[in-house]
Amino acid sequence: MNLKIYFYVFFVMLSAYTLTGVNFDKWMKKNKIWEARILVIILSLIIGYLLTNFIFDFFSLTKII
């Protein structure tokens, strides 16, 4: 179970890093910087959660871990 926490942290940080490359200015209203940052945080948490669960489900189905 400890390993899963490390995967959560890794994938959340990785997704936050990759989401910084997306230009959210086109979709957000002008001067809404904090809302765009909160959106990046929420999206990175969602993507990190989904990636971690996918990896652990995949490994449990293939009996690697």
PDBQT receptor file of N, H, CA, C and O in Angstrom, charges set to zero:
ATOM      1  N   MET A   1       0.824  -1.193   0.000  1.00  0.00    +0.000 N 
ATOM      2  CA  MET A   1       0.000   0.000   0.000  1.00  0.00    +0.000 C 
ATOM      3  C   MET A   1       0.865   1.252   0.000  1.00  0.00    +0.000 C 
ATOM      4  O   MET A   1       0.460   2.290  -0.524  1.00  0.00    +0.000 OA
ATOM      5  N   ASN A   2       2.046   1.157   0.582  1.00  0.00    +0.000 N 
ATOM      6  H   ASN A   2       2.375   0.314   1.007  1.00  0.00    +0.000 HD
ATOM      7  CA  ASN A   2       2.962   2.297   0.601  1.00  0.00    +0.000 C 
ATOM      8  C   ASN A   2       3.405   2.691  -0.799  1.00  0.00    +0.000 C 
ATOM      9  O   ASN A   2       3.601   3.870  -1.094  1.00  0.00    +0.000 OA
ATOM     10  N   LEU A   3       3.559   1.701  -1.644  1.00  0.00    +0.000 N 
ATOM     11  H   LEU A   3       3.400   0.743  -1.404  1.00  0.00    +0.000 HD
ATOM     12  CA  LEU A   3       3.994   1.948  -3.014  1.00  0.00    +0.000 C 
ATOM     13  C   LEU A   3       2.952   2.764  -3.777  1.00  0.00    +0.000 C 
ATOM     14  O   LEU A   3       3.304   3.575  -4.633  1.00  0.00    +0.000 OA
ATOM     15  N   LYS A   4       1.688   2.555  -3.474  1.00  0.00    +0.000 N 
ATOM     16  H   LYS A   4       1.402   1.896  -2.779  1.00  0.00    +0.000 HD
ATOM     17  CA  LYS A   4       0.618   3.260  -4.166  1.00  0.00    +0.000 C 
ATOM     18  C   LYS A   4       0.669   4.762  -3.869  1.00  0.00    +0.000 C 
ATOM     19  O   LYS A   4       0.353   5.571  -4.742  1.00  0.00    +0.000 OA
ATOM     20  N   ILE A   5       1.053   5.134  -2.679  1.00  0.00    +0.000 N 
ATOM     21  H   ILE A   5       1.310   4.477  -1.970  1.00  0.00    +0.000 HD
ATOM     22  CA  ILE A   5       1.168   6.554  -2.317  1.00  0.00    +0.000 C 
ATOM     23  C   ILE A   5       2.263   7.215  -3.146  1.00  0.00    +0.000 C 
ATOM     24  O   ILE A   5       2.097   8.342  -3.612  1.00  0.00    +0.000 OA
ATOM     25  N   TYR A   6       3.369   6.526  -3.329  1.00  0.00    +0.000 N 
ATOM     26  H   TYR A   6       3.504   5.610  -2.950  1.00  0.00    +0.000 HD
ATOM     27  CA  TYR A   6       4.450   7.071  -4.150  1.00  0.00    +0.000 C 
ATOM     28  C   TYR A   6       4.014   7.237  -5.611  1.00  0.00    +0.000 C 
ATOM     29  O   TYR A   6       4.375   8.208  -6.276  1.00  0.00    +0.000 OA
ATOM     30  N   PHE A   7       3.240   6.280  -6.085  1.00  0.00    +0.000 N 
ATOM     31  H   PHE A   7       2.946   5.491  -5.545  1.00  0.00    +0.000 HD
ATOM     32  CA  PHE A   7       2.716   6.393  -7.443  1.00  0.00    +0.000 C 
ATOM     33  C   PHE A   7       1.763   7.576  -7.568  1.00  0.00    +0.000 C 
ATOM     34  O   PHE A   7       1.802   8.301  -8.562  1.00  0.00    +0.000 OA
ATOM     35  N   TYR A   8       0.904   7.777  -6.563  1.00  0.00    +0.000 N 
ATOM     36  H   TYR A   8       0.873   7.189  -5.755  1.00  0.00    +0.000 HD
ATOM     37  CA  TYR A   8       0.004   8.936  -6.577  1.00  0.00    +0.000 C 
ATOM     38  C   TYR A   8       0.789  10.234  -6.670  1.00  0.00    +0.000 C 
ATOM     39  O   TYR A   8       0.493  11.094  -7.500  1.00  0.00    +0.000 OA
ATOM     40  N   VAL A   9       1.776  10.365  -5.827  1.00  0.00    +0.000 N 
ATOM     41  H   VAL A   9       2.017   9.666  -5.153  1.00  0.00    +0.000 HD
ATOM     42  CA  VAL A   9       2.573  11.603  -5.804  1.00  0.00    +0.000 C 
ATOM     43  C   VAL A   9       3.304  11.786  -7.128  1.00  0.00    +0.000 C 
ATOM     44  O   VAL A   9       3.327  12.887  -7.677  1.00  0.00    +0.000 OA
ATOM     45  N   PHE A  10       3.897  10.721  -7.640  1.00  0.00    +0.000 N 
ATOM     46  H   PHE A  10       3.879   9.826  -7.193  1.00  0.00    +0.000 HD
ATOM     47  CA  PHE A  10       4.640  10.816  -8.891  1.00  0.00    +0.000 C 
ATOM     48  C   PHE A  10       3.738  11.219 -10.052  1.00  0.00    +0.000 C 
ATOM     49  O   PHE A  10       4.081  12.118 -10.821  1.00  0.00    +0.000 OA
ATOM     50  N   PHE A  11       2.592  10.563 -10.182  1.00  0.00    +0.000 N 
ATOM     51  H   PHE A  11       2.314   9.834  -9.557  1.00  0.00    +0.000 HD
ATOM     52  CA  PHE A  11       1.728  10.853 -11.326  1.00  0.00    +0.000 C 
ATOM     53  C   PHE A  11       1.022  12.200 -11.202  1.00  0.00    +0.000 C 
ATOM     54  O   PHE A  11       0.740  12.836 -12.218  1.00  0.00    +0.000 OA
ATOM     55  N   VAL A  12       0.735  12.642  -9.998  1.00  0.00    +0.000 N 
ATOM     56  H   VAL A  12       0.964  12.126  -9.173  1.00  0.00    +0.000 HD
ATOM     57  CA  VAL A  12       0.158  13.980  -9.834  1.00  0.00    +0.000 C 
ATOM     58  C   VAL A  12       1.184  15.031 -10.222  1.00  0.00    +0.000 C 
ATOM     59  O   VAL A  12       0.852  15.998 -10.909  1.00  0.00    +0.000 OA
ATOM     60  N   MET A  13       2.424  14.854  -9.792  1.00  0.00    +0.000 N 
ATOM     61  H   MET A  13       2.694  14.069  -9.235  1.00  0.00    +0.000 HD
ATOM     62  CA  MET A  13       3.465  15.819 -10.158  1.00  0.00    +0.000 C 
ATOM     63  C   MET A  13       3.736  15.775 -11.660  1.00  0.00    +0.000 C 
ATOM     64  O   MET A  13       3.935  16.818 -12.282  1.00  0.00    +0.000 OA
ATOM     65  N   LEU A  14       3.746  14.589 -12.243  1.00  0.00    +0.000 N 
ATOM     66  H   LEU A  14       3.585  13.742 -11.737  1.00  0.00    +0.000 HD
ATOM     67  CA  LEU A  14       3.973  14.463 -13.679  1.00  0.00    +0.000 C 
ATOM     68  C   LEU A  14       2.844  15.102 -14.482  1.00  0.00    +0.000 C 
ATOM     69  O   LEU A  14       3.098  15.792 -15.470  1.00  0.00    +0.000 OA
ATOM     70  N   SER A  15       1.625  14.881 -14.071  1.00  0.00    +0.000 N 
ATOM     71  H   SER A  15       1.419  14.321 -13.269  1.00  0.00    +0.000 HD
ATOM     72  CA  SER A  15       0.509  15.478 -14.796  1.00  0.00    +0.000 C 
ATOM     73  C   SER A  15       0.454  16.991 -14.599  1.00  0.00    +0.000 C 
ATOM     74  O   SER A  15       0.067  17.715 -15.516  1.00  0.00    +0.000 OA
ATOM     75  N   ALA A  16       0.835  17.477 -13.421  1.00  0.00    +0.000 N 
ATOM     76  H   ALA A  16       1.149  16.889 -12.676  1.00  0.00    +0.000 HD
ATOM     77  CA  ALA A  16       0.883  18.929 -13.219  1.00  0.00    +0.000 C 
ATOM     78  C   ALA A  16       1.951  19.549 -14.104  1.00  0.00    +0.000 C 
ATOM     79  O   ALA A  16       1.759  20.636 -14.650  1.00  0.00    +0.000 OA
ATOM     80  N   TYR A  17       3.067  18.863 -14.244  1.00  0.00    +0.000 N 
ATOM     81  H   TYR A  17       3.223  17.981 -13.801  1.00  0.00    +0.000 HD
ATOM     82  CA  TYR A  17       4.138  19.356 -15.110  1.00  0.00    +0.000 C 
ATOM     83  C   TYR A  17       3.697  19.391 -16.573  1.00  0.00    +0.000 C 
ATOM     84  O   TYR A  17       3.977  20.350 -17.293  1.00  0.00    +0.000 OA
ATOM     85  N   THR A  18       3.006  18.337 -17.002  1.00  0.00    +0.000 N 
ATOM     86  H   THR A  18       2.779  17.558 -16.418  1.00  0.00    +0.000 HD
ATOM     87  CA  THR A  18       2.590  18.299 -18.403  1.00  0.00    +0.000 C 
ATOM     88  C   THR A  18       1.444  19.266 -18.690  1.00  0.00    +0.000 C 
ATOM     89  O   THR A  18       1.329  19.769 -19.807  1.00  0.00    +0.000 OA
ATOM     90  N   LEU A  19       0.604  19.529 -17.706  1.00  0.00    +0.000 N 
ATOM     91  H   LEU A  19       0.698  19.121 -16.798  1.00  0.00    +0.000 HD
ATOM     92  CA  LEU A  19      -0.495  20.470 -17.917  1.00  0.00    +0.000 C 
ATOM     93  C   LEU A  19      -0.026  21.921 -17.997  1.00  0.00    +0.000 C 
ATOM     94  O   LEU A  19      -0.763  22.783 -18.474  1.00  0.00    +0.000 OA
ATOM     95  N   THR A  20       1.182  22.195 -17.540  1.00  0.00    +0.000 N 
ATOM     96  H   THR A  20       1.781  21.494 -17.153  1.00  0.00    +0.000 HD
ATOM     97  CA  THR A  20       1.697  23.561 -17.672  1.00  0.00    +0.000 C 
ATOM     98  C   THR A  20       2.000  23.900 -19.130  1.00  0.00    +0.000 C 
ATOM     99  O   THR A  20       2.136  25.072 -19.482  1.00  0.00    +0.000 OA
ATOM    100  N   GLY A  21       2.104  22.893 -19.964  1.00  0.00    +0.000 N 
ATOM    101  H   GLY A  21       1.994  21.941 -19.679  1.00  0.00    +0.000 HD
ATOM    102  CA  GLY A  21       2.338  23.134 -21.380  1.00  0.00    +0.000 C 
ATOM    103  C   GLY A  21       1.075  23.457 -22.161  1.00  0.00    +0.000 C 
ATOM    104  O   GLY A  21       1.142  23.830 -23.332  1.00  0.00    +0.000 OA
ATOM    105  N   VAL A  22      -0.074  23.316 -21.516  1.00  0.00    +0.000 N 
ATOM    106  H   VAL A  22      -0.129  23.014 -20.564  1.00  0.00    +0.000 HD
ATOM    107  CA  VAL A  22      -1.347  23.596 -22.190  1.00  0.00    +0.000 C 
ATOM    108  C   VAL A  22      -1.695  25.066 -21.983  1.00  0.00    +0.000 C 
ATOM    109  O   VAL A  22      -1.578  25.591 -20.876  1.00  0.00    +0.000 OA
ATOM    110  N   ASN A  23      -2.121  25.718 -23.051  1.00  0.00    +0.000 N 
ATOM    111  H   ASN A  23      -2.216  25.291 -23.951  1.00  0.00    +0.000 HD
ATOM    112  CA  ASN A  23      -2.494  27.124 -22.985  1.00  0.00    +0.000 C 
ATOM    113  C   ASN A  23      -3.972  27.229 -22.610  1.00  0.00    +0.000 C 
ATOM    114  O   ASN A  23      -4.849  27.062 -23.458  1.00  0.00    +0.000 OA
ATOM    115  N   PHE A  24      -4.237  27.505 -21.341  1.00  0.00    +0.000 N 
ATOM    116  H   PHE A  24      -3.525  27.641 -20.652  1.00  0.00    +0.000 HD
ATOM    117  CA  PHE A  24      -5.606  27.612 -20.859  1.00  0.00    +0.000 C 
ATOM    118  C   PHE A  24      -6.185  29.011 -21.077  1.00  0.00    +0.000 C 
ATOM    119  O   PHE A  24      -7.350  29.250 -20.758  1.00  0.00    +0.000 OA
ATOM    120  N   ASP A  25      -5.395  29.928 -21.609  1.00  0.00    +0.000 N 
ATOM    121  H   ASP A  25      -4.448  29.734 -21.867  1.00  0.00    +0.000 HD
ATOM    122  CA  ASP A  25      -5.877  31.292 -21.822  1.00  0.00    +0.000 C 
ATOM    123  C   ASP A  25      -7.010  31.359 -22.841  1.00  0.00    +0.000 C 
ATOM    124  O   ASP A  25      -7.860  32.247 -22.778  1.00  0.00    +0.000 OA
ATOM    125  N   LYS A  26      -7.016  30.423 -23.768  1.00  0.00    +0.000 N 
ATOM    126  H   LYS A  26      -6.326  29.702 -23.819  1.00  0.00    +0.000 HD
ATOM    127  CA  LYS A  26      -8.065  30.418 -24.793  1.00  0.00    +0.000 C 
ATOM    128  C   LYS A  26      -9.424  30.054 -24.209  1.00  0.00    +0.000 C 
ATOM    129  O   LYS A  26     -10.454  30.510 -24.705  1.00  0.00    +0.000 OA
ATOM    130  N   TRP A  27      -9.435  29.237 -23.162  1.00  0.00    +0.000 N 
ATOM    131  H   TRP A  27      -8.598  28.866 -22.759  1.00  0.00    +0.000 HD
ATOM    132  CA  TRP A  27     -10.677  28.750 -22.601  1.00  0.00    +0.000 C 
ATOM    133  C   TRP A  27     -11.131  29.525 -21.367  1.00  0.00    +0.000 C 
ATOM    134  O   TRP A  27     -12.291  29.432 -20.966  1.00  0.00    +0.000 OA
ATOM    135  N   MET A  28     -10.226  30.283 -20.770  1.00  0.00    +0.000 N 
ATOM    136  H   MET A  28      -9.284  30.358 -21.096  1.00  0.00    +0.000 HD
ATOM    137  CA  MET A  28     -10.552  31.009 -19.542  1.00  0.00    +0.000 C 
ATOM    138  C   MET A  28     -10.860  32.471 -19.869  1.00  0.00    +0.000 C 
ATOM    139  O   MET A  28     -10.420  32.999 -20.890  1.00  0.00    +0.000 OA
ATOM    140  N   LYS A  29     -11.612  33.102 -18.998  1.00  0.00    +0.000 N 
ATOM    141  H   LYS A  29     -11.970  32.673 -18.168  1.00  0.00    +0.000 HD
ATOM    142  CA  LYS A  29     -11.882  34.521 -19.162  1.00  0.00    +0.000 C 
ATOM    143  C   LYS A  29     -10.620  35.313 -18.846  1.00  0.00    +0.000 C 
ATOM    144  O   LYS A  29      -9.705  34.806 -18.196  1.00  0.00    +0.000 OA
ATOM    145  N   LYS A  30     -10.579  36.543 -19.303  1.00  0.00    +0.000 N 
ATOM    146  H   LYS A  30     -11.322  36.954 -19.830  1.00  0.00    +0.000 HD
ATOM    147  CA  LYS A  30      -9.409  37.384 -19.049  1.00  0.00    +0.000 C 
ATOM    148  C   LYS A  30      -9.302  37.700 -17.557  1.00  0.00    +0.000 C 
ATOM    149  O   LYS A  30     -10.306  37.868 -16.864  1.00  0.00    +0.000 OA
ATOM    150  N   ASN A  31      -8.056  37.777 -17.083  1.00  0.00    +0.000 N 
ATOM    151  H   ASN A  31      -7.240  37.642 -17.645  1.00  0.00    +0.000 HD
ATOM    152  CA  ASN A  31      -7.725  38.095 -15.691  1.00  0.00    +0.000 C 
ATOM    153  C   ASN A  31      -8.290  37.079 -14.701  1.00  0.00    +0.000 C 
ATOM    154  O   ASN A  31      -8.631  37.445 -13.576  1.00  0.00    +0.000 OA
ATOM    155  N   LYS A  32      -8.391  35.839 -15.091  1.00  0.00    +0.000 N 
ATOM    156  H   LYS A  32      -8.114  35.543 -16.005  1.00  0.00    +0.000 HD
ATOM    157  CA  LYS A  32      -8.837  34.756 -14.206  1.00  0.00    +0.000 C 
ATOM    158  C   LYS A  32      -7.674  33.792 -13.982  1.00  0.00    +0.000 C 
ATOM    159  O   LYS A  32      -7.756  32.609 -14.314  1.00  0.00    +0.000 OA
ATOM    160  N   ILE A  33      -6.604  34.312 -13.422  1.00  0.00    +0.000 N 
ATOM    161  H   ILE A  33      -6.537  35.273 -13.152  1.00  0.00    +0.000 HD
ATOM    162  CA  ILE A  33      -5.380  33.527 -13.250  1.00  0.00    +0.000 C 
ATOM    163  C   ILE A  33      -5.559  32.456 -12.184  1.00  0.00    +0.000 C 
ATOM    164  O   ILE A  33      -5.149  31.312 -12.384  1.00  0.00    +0.000 OA
ATOM    165  N   TRP A  34      -6.164  32.810 -11.056  1.00  0.00    +0.000 N 
ATOM    166  H   TRP A  34      -6.497  33.739 -10.894  1.00  0.00    +0.000 HD
ATOM    167  CA  TRP A  34      -6.325  31.844  -9.976  1.00  0.00    +0.000 C 
ATOM    168  C   TRP A  34      -7.252  30.704 -10.362  1.00  0.00    +0.000 C 
ATOM    169  O   TRP A  34      -7.035  29.560  -9.963  1.00  0.00    +0.000 OA
ATOM    170  N   GLU A  35      -8.272  31.010 -11.129  1.00  0.00    +0.000 N 
ATOM    171  H   GLU A  35      -8.447  31.939 -11.453  1.00  0.00    +0.000 HD
ATOM    172  CA  GLU A  35      -9.174  29.967 -11.570  1.00  0.00    +0.000 C 
ATOM    173  C   GLU A  35      -8.466  28.990 -12.502  1.00  0.00    +0.000 C 
ATOM    174  O   GLU A  35      -8.720  27.786 -12.450  1.00  0.00    +0.000 OA
ATOM    175  N   ALA A  36      -7.589  29.495 -13.343  1.00  0.00    +0.000 N 
ATOM    176  H   ALA A  36      -7.383  30.473 -13.385  1.00  0.00    +0.000 HD
ATOM    177  CA  ALA A  36      -6.814  28.623 -14.227  1.00  0.00    +0.000 C 
ATOM    178  C   ALA A  36      -5.851  27.756 -13.432  1.00  0.00    +0.000 C 
ATOM    179  O   ALA A  36      -5.659  26.587 -13.766  1.00  0.00    +0.000 OA
ATOM    180  N   ARG A  37      -5.247  28.301 -12.396  1.00  0.00    +0.000 N 
ATOM    181  H   ARG A  37      -5.402  29.251 -12.125  1.00  0.00    +0.000 HD
ATOM    182  CA  ARG A  37      -4.336  27.512 -11.558  1.00  0.00    +0.000 C 
ATOM    183  C   ARG A  37      -5.086  26.430 -10.794  1.00  0.00    +0.000 C 
ATOM    184  O   ARG A  37      -4.598  25.307 -10.662  1.00  0.00    +0.000 OA
ATOM    185  N   ILE A  38      -6.265  26.764 -10.295  1.00  0.00    +0.000 N 
ATOM    186  H   ILE A  38      -6.661  27.676 -10.403  1.00  0.00    +0.000 HD
ATOM    187  CA  ILE A  38      -7.073  25.765  -9.585  1.00  0.00    +0.000 C 
ATOM    188  C   ILE A  38      -7.504  24.664 -10.544  1.00  0.00    +0.000 C 
ATOM    189  O   ILE A  38      -7.550  23.492 -10.170  1.00  0.00    +0.000 OA
ATOM    190  N   LEU A  39      -7.821  25.039 -11.779  1.00  0.00    +0.000 N 
ATOM    191  H   LEU A  39      -7.784  25.991 -12.083  1.00  0.00    +0.000 HD
ATOM    192  CA  LEU A  39      -8.180  24.045 -12.791  1.00  0.00    +0.000 C 
ATOM    193  C   LEU A  39      -7.024  23.093 -13.058  1.00  0.00    +0.000 C 
ATOM    194  O   LEU A  39      -7.237  21.887 -13.188  1.00  0.00    +0.000 OA
ATOM    195  N   VAL A  40      -5.815  23.610 -13.142  1.00  0.00    +0.000 N 
ATOM    196  H   VAL A  40      -5.642  24.589 -13.037  1.00  0.00    +0.000 HD
ATOM    197  CA  VAL A  40      -4.636  22.760 -13.362  1.00  0.00    +0.000 C 
ATOM    198  C   VAL A  40      -4.432  21.824 -12.180  1.00  0.00    +0.000 C 
ATOM    199  O   VAL A  40      -4.089  20.658 -12.372  1.00  0.00    +0.000 OA
ATOM    200  N   ILE A  41      -4.636  22.312 -10.967  1.00  0.00    +0.000 N 
ATOM    201  H   ILE A  41      -4.915  23.259 -10.811  1.00  0.00    +0.000 HD
ATOM    202  CA  ILE A  41      -4.473  21.467  -9.776  1.00  0.00    +0.000 C 
ATOM    203  C   ILE A  41      -5.510  20.351  -9.775  1.00  0.00    +0.000 C 
ATOM    204  O   ILE A  41      -5.178  19.192  -9.524  1.00  0.00    +0.000 OA
ATOM    205  N   ILE A  42      -6.765  20.696 -10.056  1.00  0.00    +0.000 N 
ATOM    206  H   ILE A  42      -7.034  21.638 -10.260  1.00  0.00    +0.000 HD
ATOM    207  CA  ILE A  42      -7.826  19.687 -10.058  1.00  0.00    +0.000 C 
ATOM    208  C   ILE A  42      -7.592  18.661 -11.160  1.00  0.00    +0.000 C 
ATOM    209  O   ILE A  42      -7.731  17.460 -10.927  1.00  0.00    +0.000 OA
ATOM    210  N   LEU A  43      -7.241  19.119 -12.345  1.00  0.00    +0.000 N 
ATOM    211  H   LEU A  43      -7.128  20.094 -12.533  1.00  0.00    +0.000 HD
ATOM    212  CA  LEU A  43      -6.982  18.188 -13.451  1.00  0.00    +0.000 C 
ATOM    213  C   LEU A  43      -5.782  17.291 -13.164  1.00  0.00    +0.000 C 
ATOM    214  O   LEU A  43      -5.802  16.109 -13.508  1.00  0.00    +0.000 OA
ATOM    215  N   SER A  44      -4.739  17.832 -12.540  1.00  0.00    +0.000 N 
ATOM    216  H   SER A  44      -4.722  18.792 -12.260  1.00  0.00    +0.000 HD
ATOM    217  CA  SER A  44      -3.572  17.003 -12.234  1.00  0.00    +0.000 C 
ATOM    218  C   SER A  44      -3.899  15.962 -11.174  1.00  0.00    +0.000 C 
ATOM    219  O   SER A  44      -3.375  14.849 -11.229  1.00  0.00    +0.000 OA
ATOM    220  N   LEU A  45      -4.760  16.299 -10.203  1.00  0.00    +0.000 N 
ATOM    221  H   LEU A  45      -5.186  17.203 -10.158  1.00  0.00    +0.000 HD
ATOM    222  CA  LEU A  45      -5.180  15.308  -9.213  1.00  0.00    +0.000 C 
ATOM    223  C   LEU A  45      -6.011  14.200  -9.862  1.00  0.00    +0.000 C 
ATOM    224  O   LEU A  45      -5.840  13.022  -9.551  1.00  0.00    +0.000 OA
ATOM    225  N   ILE A  46      -6.898  14.585 -10.753  1.00  0.00    +0.000 N 
ATOM    226  H   ILE A  46      -7.036  15.542 -11.006  1.00  0.00    +0.000 HD
ATOM    227  CA  ILE A  46      -7.739  13.595 -11.432  1.00  0.00    +0.000 C 
ATOM    228  C   ILE A  46      -6.898  12.675 -12.307  1.00  0.00    +0.000 C 
ATOM    229  O   ILE A  46      -7.062  11.456 -12.269  1.00  0.00    +0.000 OA
ATOM    230  N   ILE A  47      -5.999  13.256 -13.095  1.00  0.00    +0.000 N 
ATOM    231  H   ILE A  47      -5.865  14.247 -13.126  1.00  0.00    +0.000 HD
ATOM    232  CA  ILE A  47      -5.161  12.448 -13.992  1.00  0.00    +0.000 C 
ATOM    233  C   ILE A  47      -4.225  11.550 -13.186  1.00  0.00    +0.000 C 
ATOM    234  O   ILE A  47      -4.038  10.387 -13.542  1.00  0.00    +0.000 OA
ATOM    235  N   GLY A  48      -3.633  12.070 -12.105  1.00  0.00    +0.000 N 
ATOM    236  H   GLY A  48      -3.786  13.015 -11.816  1.00  0.00    +0.000 HD
ATOM    237  CA  GLY A  48      -2.761  11.263 -11.260  1.00  0.00    +0.000 C 
ATOM    238  C   GLY A  48      -3.490  10.097 -10.623  1.00  0.00    +0.000 C 
ATOM    239  O   GLY A  48      -2.962   8.987 -10.553  1.00  0.00    +0.000 OA
ATOM    240  N   TYR A  49      -4.699  10.351 -10.162  1.00  0.00    +0.000 N 
ATOM    241  H   TYR A  49      -5.127  11.253 -10.219  1.00  0.00    +0.000 HD
ATOM    242  CA  TYR A  49      -5.517   9.281  -9.568  1.00  0.00    +0.000 C 
ATOM    243  C   TYR A  49      -5.844   8.202 -10.602  1.00  0.00    +0.000 C 
ATOM    244  O   TYR A  49      -5.707   7.009 -10.332  1.00  0.00    +0.000 OA
ATOM    245  N   LEU A  50      -6.274   8.633 -11.779  1.00  0.00    +0.000 N 
ATOM    246  H   LEU A  50      -6.386   9.602 -11.998  1.00  0.00    +0.000 HD
ATOM    247  CA  LEU A  50      -6.638   7.667 -12.817  1.00  0.00    +0.000 C 
ATOM    248  C   LEU A  50      -5.437   6.857 -13.299  1.00  0.00    +0.000 C 
ATOM    249  O   LEU A  50      -5.555   5.650 -13.511  1.00  0.00    +0.000 OA
ATOM    250  N   LEU A  51      -4.299   7.495 -13.472  1.00  0.00    +0.000 N 
ATOM    251  H   LEU A  51      -4.203   8.475 -13.300  1.00  0.00    +0.000 HD
ATOM    252  CA  LEU A  51      -3.105   6.772 -13.919  1.00  0.00    +0.000 C 
ATOM    253  C   LEU A  51      -2.631   5.764 -12.880  1.00  0.00    +0.000 C 
ATOM    254  O   LEU A  51      -2.247   4.648 -13.231  1.00  0.00    +0.000 OA
ATOM    255  N   THR A  52      -2.653   6.143 -11.618  1.00  0.00    +0.000 N 
ATOM    256  H   THR A  52      -2.965   7.049 -11.333  1.00  0.00    +0.000 HD
ATOM    257  CA  THR A  52      -2.228   5.227 -10.563  1.00  0.00    +0.000 C 
ATOM    258  C   THR A  52      -3.138   4.015 -10.487  1.00  0.00    +0.000 C 
ATOM    259  O   THR A  52      -2.666   2.883 -10.383  1.00  0.00    +0.000 OA
ATOM    260  N   ASN A  53      -4.435   4.249 -10.537  1.00  0.00    +0.000 N 
ATOM    261  H   ASN A  53      -4.818   5.168 -10.621  1.00  0.00    +0.000 HD
ATOM    262  CA  ASN A  53      -5.361   3.115 -10.478  1.00  0.00    +0.000 C 
ATOM    263  C   ASN A  53      -5.248   2.239 -11.718  1.00  0.00    +0.000 C 
ATOM    264  O   ASN A  53      -5.373   1.017 -11.628  1.00  0.00    +0.000 OA
ATOM    265  N   PHE A  54      -5.014   2.847 -12.868  1.00  0.00    +0.000 N 
ATOM    266  H   PHE A  54      -4.913   3.839 -12.942  1.00  0.00    +0.000 HD
ATOM    267  CA  PHE A  54      -4.825   2.046 -14.077  1.00  0.00    +0.000 C 
ATOM    268  C   PHE A  54      -3.582   1.165 -13.955  1.00  0.00    +0.000 C 
ATOM    269  O   PHE A  54      -3.635  -0.025 -14.262  1.00  0.00    +0.000 OA
ATOM    270  N   ILE A  55      -2.475   1.737 -13.512  1.00  0.00    +0.000 N 
ATOM    271  H   ILE A  55      -2.432   2.704 -13.262  1.00  0.00    +0.000 HD
ATOM    272  CA  ILE A  55      -1.232   0.962 -13.385  1.00  0.00    +0.000 C 
ATOM    273  C   ILE A  55      -1.402  -0.186 -12.399  1.00  0.00    +0.000 C 
ATOM    274  O   ILE A  55      -0.994  -1.311 -12.686  1.00  0.00    +0.000 OA
ATOM    275  N   PHE A  56      -2.001   0.086 -11.237  1.00  0.00    +0.000 N 
ATOM    276  H   PHE A  56      -2.332   1.001 -11.004  1.00  0.00    +0.000 HD
ATOM    277  CA  PHE A  56      -2.147  -0.972 -10.240  1.00  0.00    +0.000 C 
ATOM    278  C   PHE A  56      -3.151  -2.039 -10.679  1.00  0.00    +0.000 C 
ATOM    279  O   PHE A  56      -2.952  -3.221 -10.398  1.00  0.00    +0.000 OA
ATOM    280  N   ASP A  57      -4.217  -1.644 -11.356  1.00  0.00    +0.000 N 
ATOM    281  H   ASP A  57      -4.379  -0.683 -11.584  1.00  0.00    +0.000 HD
ATOM    282  CA  ASP A  57      -5.155  -2.643 -11.869  1.00  0.00    +0.000 C 
ATOM    283  C   ASP A  57      -4.518  -3.488 -12.966  1.00  0.00    +0.000 C 
ATOM    284  O   ASP A  57      -4.725  -4.700 -13.028  1.00  0.00    +0.000 OA
ATOM    285  N   PHE A  58      -3.751  -2.845 -13.822  1.00  0.00    +0.000 N 
ATOM    286  H   PHE A  58      -3.583  -1.860 -13.772  1.00  0.00    +0.000 HD
ATOM    287  CA  PHE A  58      -3.063  -3.577 -14.883  1.00  0.00    +0.000 C 
ATOM    288  C   PHE A  58      -2.072  -4.573 -14.301  1.00  0.00    +0.000 C 
ATOM    289  O   PHE A  58      -2.010  -5.720 -14.744  1.00  0.00    +0.000 OA
ATOM    290  N   PHE A  59      -1.292  -4.140 -13.305  1.00  0.00    +0.000 N 
ATOM    291  H   PHE A  59      -1.343  -3.208 -12.945  1.00  0.00    +0.000 HD
ATOM    292  CA  PHE A  59      -0.316  -5.047 -12.697  1.00  0.00    +0.000 C 
ATOM    293  C   PHE A  59      -0.996  -6.179 -11.923  1.00  0.00    +0.000 C 
ATOM    294  O   PHE A  59      -0.506  -7.308 -11.907  1.00  0.00    +0.000 OA
ATOM    295  N   SER A  60      -2.112  -5.873 -11.293  1.00  0.00    +0.000 N 
ATOM    296  H   SER A  60      -2.510  -4.956 -11.307  1.00  0.00    +0.000 HD
ATOM    297  CA  SER A  60      -2.794  -6.946 -10.550  1.00  0.00    +0.000 C 
ATOM    298  C   SER A  60      -3.439  -7.945 -11.503  1.00  0.00    +0.000 C 
ATOM    299  O   SER A  60      -3.532  -9.130 -11.182  1.00  0.00    +0.000 OA
ATOM    300  N   LEU A  61      -3.880  -7.490 -12.655  1.00  0.00    +0.000 N 
ATOM    301  H   LEU A  61      -3.805  -6.528 -12.916  1.00  0.00    +0.000 HD
ATOM    302  CA  LEU A  61      -4.456  -8.426 -13.616  1.00  0.00    +0.000 C 
ATOM    303  C   LEU A  61      -3.395  -9.295 -14.284  1.00  0.00    +0.000 C 
ATOM    304  O   LEU A  61      -3.659 -10.446 -14.631  1.00  0.00    +0.000 OA
ATOM    305  N   THR A  62      -2.217  -8.754 -14.460  1.00  0.00    +0.000 N 
ATOM    306  H   THR A  62      -2.002  -7.819 -14.178  1.00  0.00    +0.000 HD
ATOM    307  CA  THR A  62      -1.159  -9.537 -15.091  1.00  0.00    +0.000 C 
ATOM    308  C   THR A  62      -0.280 -10.237 -14.056  1.00  0.00    +0.000 C 
ATOM    309  O   THR A  62       0.663 -10.941 -14.417  1.00  0.00    +0.000 OA
ATOM    310  N   LYS A  63      -0.580 -10.051 -12.792  1.00  0.00    +0.000 N 
ATOM    311  H   LYS A  63      -1.346  -9.479 -12.499  1.00  0.00    +0.000 HD
ATOM    312  CA  LYS A  63       0.130 -10.730 -11.678  1.00  0.00    +0.000 C 
ATOM    313  C   LYS A  63       1.617 -10.383 -11.627  1.00  0.00    +0.000 C 
ATOM    314  O   LYS A  63       2.438 -11.225 -11.264  1.00  0.00    +0.000 OA
ATOM    315  N   ILE A  64       1.965  -9.144 -11.990  1.00  0.00    +0.000 N 
ATOM    316  H   ILE A  64       1.297  -8.460 -12.285  1.00  0.00    +0.000 HD
ATOM    317  CA  ILE A  64       3.376  -8.738 -11.941  1.00  0.00    +0.000 C 
ATOM    318  C   ILE A  64       3.766  -8.326 -10.533  1.00  0.00    +0.000 C 
ATOM    319  O   ILE A  64       4.838  -8.696 -10.052  1.00  0.00    +0.000 OA
ATOM    320  N   ILE A  65       2.898  -7.556  -9.859  1.00  0.00    +0.000 N 
ATOM    321  H   ILE A  65       2.028  -7.256 -10.249  1.00  0.00    +0.000 HD
ATOM    322  CA  ILE A  65       3.221  -7.115  -8.488  1.00  0.00    +0.000 C 
ATOM    323  C   ILE A  65       2.711  -8.142  -7.506  1.00  0.00    +0.000 C 
ATOM    324  O   ILE A  65       2.874  -7.974  -6.297  1.00  0.00    +0.000 OA
TER     325      ILE A  65
